Amino acid sequence: MEDYPEELRTPPVSLVSLVGCPELHQAISAFLHSEQPPINTLALPDFSKISVLARKQKDPLASTPAAAGILKRDWLLKHRTKIPAVAAALFSSEQVTGDPAQWLQLCTDLENLKAVLRGRSTKLVVVLMQRSVNDEVSEDLMIALRKRAEIDPKHLIVFVQNDASELRISLNRLASIFAELCNTYYREEGRKIKVRIEKKSFTSIELNIRYCFKAAIYAEFRRDWTEALRFYEDGYRALREMIGTSTRLPPIQRLVEIKAVAEQLHFKISTLLLHGGKVVEAITWFNKHIAAYERLVGEPEIAFLHWEWLSRQFLVFAELLETSSAAIPSTVSPRFGTSENPLTDWEFQPAYYYQLAANHLREKRYCLECSTSVPEYSELSSTVGGVPESVMLSAYVGQYARLFEEGNTNTVLPLSDSEYVSYARMEARRFQDTYEIIALFRKAYESFSGLKASRIASYCSNRMAREYFIAKDFNNAKQLFDGVACLYRQEGWVTLLWESLGYLRECSRRLGSAKDFVEYSLEMAALPIFSDLGPENSENKRDYGPAGPATHSMRQRVQEEVFSLLKGEHVPVTTDGSCVLHVTEDEPIRVDIDLVSPLRVAFLASVAFHDQSVKPGSPTMITVSLLSQLPCPIEVDQLEIQFNQSTCNFIIVNAHKFPSTEKFAEDDQRSLVESAPSLTLSSNKWLRLTSEVKSGQSGKLECLSVSAKIGHSFMISCRAESPASMEDLPLWKFEEWLESFPTKDPGLAFYGQKVIQVEEPEPQVDLILSTTGPALVGEKFIVPVTVESKGHAVHSGELKINLVDARGGGMLMSPRDAESFSSDRRHVELLNISGIPDEDESQTDSDNVRKIQHSFGVVSVPVLGVGESWSSKLEIKWHRPKSVMLYVSLGYYTNSTEAASQRVNVHRSLQIEGKIPIIISHRFMMPFRQEPLLLSKVKALPGYEHRVSLAVNETSILIVSARNCSEVPLRLPSMSIEMDDDDDSQNSCSVQHIGGISDDPVLLVPGEEFKGVFSVTPHVDTLNLDVGTVCINWTRDSKLGSEPQDSIIVTKQRLPDVKSEKPPIVVNLECPAHAILGVPFSFYVRVRNLTSLLQEIKYSLGDSQSFVFCGPHNDAAFILPKAEHLISYELVPLGSGPQQLPHITISSVRYSAALNPTAAESTIFVYPSEPKFNTEESK
Amino acid sequence: MANTACFIIVSRNDIPIYEAEVGSAPKEEAAHQHQFILHAALDIVQDLAWTTSAMFLKAVERFNDLVVSVYVTAGHTRLMLLHDSRNEDGIKSFFQEVHELYIKILLNPLYLSGSRITSSHFDTKVRALARKYL
């Protein structure tokens, strides 16, 4: 599109001319240009310059000559830049009102201007410049001026310069007058032309076309697009009629001219349609245009001109479509291919046209090559003897002429066809079509890629690559072809893949890359192509590309070629022979084939072990199966099978070629060498080789790759695949061919694996764990571990200890607990591993691993000979009762050098219960027959209901009992109550040991209970009285345990807080320890008032069968503050044995609380007679 | 009969399973040039096939004077024809009859869906249909 002249590409803009008053031109032109629609100005500073507006003088008598062409090249430019629609004469008001000389001058200027414009219908406008509004010119002068100028009153404009608002008004007025007059001018001009068309008053069809074009241009000036379009179309149609009828020019140039004009008209029509938003119409019109002109006629020699022209049509249309592409989606209905919308989706994409433009340009290049290479076609040019000089564009569109210089005069001479042809050919050769084509395809490619149309994009990419190939830019070509081949490979379009690979193969040949050449050749040869079209037609060479037709015989030829190259022969060289590939032994070619390589079809290796697992060192069978889809059989010299354990690698040699394997044995000491009678791979036939492998170390034995050596300089290394997980060959999957199994055993073909598990050797070392029953919480529990060598020496032994919760869950502490390192959070802890002989040196000896964590430990085991043993003790401490699994594993090497021998592992586990040894319970009591009145018992405080209350300053008894709940007898050396260290608790309460513990440690058999008695005297009145912590020291009974355990374990349990309060009243029952039947005794009830208030008490004594008593049955008493009241009774027992004293009830009136002594308190033993205690015997 | 006609069946996984040059004209261009165009047209078929319930998609693409017509079966197998004639009814009938033949191939228990059609009977029938309708 850029080739077109500017005036053709943009819509025409009206032109006015300003004459005089040059100081204002700038402002006026700028204003007019910014108007909508804009107006261009042709500014002439003074009246002496008006001659440029003058018309060319024609001899009126001379008859109009026959048209020498259709459209004049410069006509449009002339109308856009030289011939104004309106001429405005600018005069200042001084010139009008000034002295007569100035007036005269003005009149002369006007006359001159009128004279120049005569013959044209250019409108005249007189503009009178005023400095200000007041600067008015008299009416008479105005009329005089108007008459001089012969114009309408409204065409005389007063223009006020100095006032901004007035200036604006004046400019607007000027612009509207100009616009109106321009419109009138162009309409009139257009009408004149139209009349000529309607009356058909033209002598030739050329003029008809020219008139149509002019009328359309005038319409465009007026922005009457519909009319413009109509006339362009008329002109276009008239031009069609001209083909074959015009004889004005020599035939070739005639066609060239017609096409050039058609192109111009078509361009205008397309632009108008597209800018009007009529995309569908524009595309339809374009299709018509192409259909009308695409037929190739005329001399084949200049066919390239046609293709160039056609390509340009597509390119220009694509560019037009691209620039107006915003309007497309809304106007287009989604359904394509219907009657109302016969266009396809792509036809709305500029990329489609770019792509076609590129195709036509290819056609052009081909024709150009033909016309220059074939000598007999160039007879036209040879007759003239070369290219004429100084050929230039003539005055008419699409015509060329020769500039002939003779002295100082230049004459323009018409060209003959032959001259034109050689000129055109020379011009065409100057262009680098290839790069143009690549650029066009690239544009299309990018655009299609953006539309996610990968296939058509790859079509463009393919074309691009071919151009690069033609341009001998093999690197770029190879890169693009690679991308394209990838898509075709993926989608299985074999023929297209063949074609692309053919190019790739050629590219790598030219680039001298033997490896790529071999790879592409192998892939080509292994494509599933079976058709055979018979002998190749050499004429089709151009269509086929370097690969030739996709046939079975071509596959064979490709394979033969590549294998002859690999054998050291030269490849049949290409036509120019620029690059010769050769392969030498020094630089062998190695092709690697992995699971996604396209070369899997050429060489596929499947490896299956016959067993799933094997003992170390024992032999196992392995089947290596090879498959190739290459059309001709391949003879492999040597197969190398590689494993992840390199000691297992082995080589299979072709016995046919190497009758003796001794040579190999010398070369390769480490690998096993076997020989097979034949190693020939036929097309689509599995070559199965079964051999024996000696398994190496324990663990996984995996076959990694199978490498085939063919000749001296070629090696294919193929990743081994398991038959079980082998994927189908991508392109052959859907072909109809006989599928066979890689192994004879169908089970192996489905489940065979290239991996075998080599088991661990049997350990010959015993690991013994033993325990002595359950562990007790708090103690260091010892688990002895013994390593006994029974057949293996232990080297670099390592003992791993792991403690795991037996109920699952793994960890013995929650992860959050693990963060904080407080030891009481951990339930079970591995404390220590003792019994390591060089424990002290462990810091210095780095080999000696010793690492203990809470539940995990590693220690190294010293070197043990056969029959030796080593033992160690694990110290584990339970903080909570828990059942734990103890896992101990021993890993060792049988040999002192780790690399040579194998690591053997022994695992043992043991479940250990952790139990609580002693359950501690306690009880508070008051001293015998003493009862304080505790108000909290009467009225409980909320929240403290369950708390034991003690009387302040009164001694209470605390009984702590410890019960052995384990299964082993325990010894208790001591039991004590420890107060907290702080002073408050020391002062608030005093606890003393009264009894229960003897000096000898007490033996507690399972289930037995031990009691300690303490006296507690609270000193303060508080709700939270800390009584202290019970500490029980215990140890396992050493007599029964297998080993003496000296360590004494302390179990602590904090006693719960108690309440202490001051009792207002304390009641003591006083009576003798025993009574004798019939002997009276005194029974006192002592009531102490501890308050500073007067206390009233009531008491009553009930009757009893066992006693008679004297004293009041019921009575009341007042007790003074801090005083005590003694109620005394005299009782005579009537029955012997334990007897219940008469029931006494004492109630405090103030607290409405009654005190009833318990049955134990009110029991007394009555002897039938005075007892005689034999005190001596008892001693 | 059309001068140029290249017929191809593309399986649902975009692999060509049958290809035939059925034009009457002597071969100007090799088969793969036509295949390039047909392959490129797959993009547009892919978009178009889901916009309509009709099987015959008519002309979907134009390449110079060659037109690509497509017929999409219910199993998304695409019958594609590159041709230069404009006999739409004939093409439609051709597609319908080939579809019928294709269904017969599918009914063969030994035929694996999506694999190459190698039946010579099918080939003969398709060529006969091409002579009849195109």
Interface residues (C-beta under 8 A of the other chain):
Chain A: P334 R335 F336 G337 T338 P342 T344 D345 W346 E347 L356 N359 F448 A453 S454 R455 I456 S458 Y459 N462 Y488 E491 G492 W493 V494 T495 L496 W498 E499 P528 N540 D543 Y544 P549 A550 K733 F734 E735 E736
Chain B: S11 N13 D14 I15 P16 I17 E19 K27 E29 A30 A31 H32 Q33 Q35 F36 I37 H39 A40 A41 L42 D43 I44 D47 L48 T51 T52 L57 K58 A59 V60 E61 R62 F63 N64 L112 G114 S115 R116 T118
